[in-house]
């Protein structure tokens, strides 16, 4: 082989080597990008809108379009209401990731997941037993229990008796009473006498003073409507040392007196406000 041929051969092999090295670098970059995407998908594996399959969303929760995420959460709610309880696992994963990523302690980061439980609460309230079973399962998940209890309140406000029964006996069902007191508010506002009585009973429990503001807020509408149990409870709350509790109670009693409810008028007189 002469010198010129040998040189051309070396040049060709050198070019091929450079090309292979470039392709290897590009392959490594692609593998790195895939690894990063897999880490993002792991944060929130949810079905695409309109499906209930285990398909990851194309973006992590922090980068997803808000409207797309909202619809995705609703679809998960519908999936759970039809018996795909794996949707609850996806909701729990999303909730956990949102809480972990929170930078502002005052920020409510579970608004997206709320959309799923709005669906479940509405479905259960309309008599969908599968949706109710999904809510019951969710009360056993530390990332979803508060949302599930709120949704039980929504269902109970629509007349679902099983949901109300759970909220009225939280200790029996291993639920936090603070969550059930809050969840009873829409039920009481719908005029359910058992929910009103349950909130009024909080005023008679000295150990539950931390819940007085929640109970008073839940009894405002019933008080203004003239419900005797609500007015009596508000009379107790109006003597609270907590300014916020006292304010809620007195304003409700005052509005009830404007409606000429004699029990409220007498309560204000007893309290020294008339």
Buried (B, 14 or more C-beta within 10 A) or exposed (E): EEEEEEEEEEEEEEEEEEEEEEEEEEEEEEEEEEEEBEEBBEBBBBBBBEEBEEEBBEBBBEEBEEEBBBBBBBBBBBBBBBEBBBBBBBBBBBBBBBEEEEEEEEEEBBEBBBBBBBBBBBBBBEEBEBBBBBBBBBBEBEBBBBBBBBBBBBBBBBBBEBBBBBBBEBEEBEBBBBBBBBBBBBBBBBEBEBBBBBBBBBBEEEEBBEBBBBBBBBBBBBBBBBBBBBBBBBBBBBEBEBEEBBBBBBBBBBBBBEEEBEBBBBBBEEBEEE
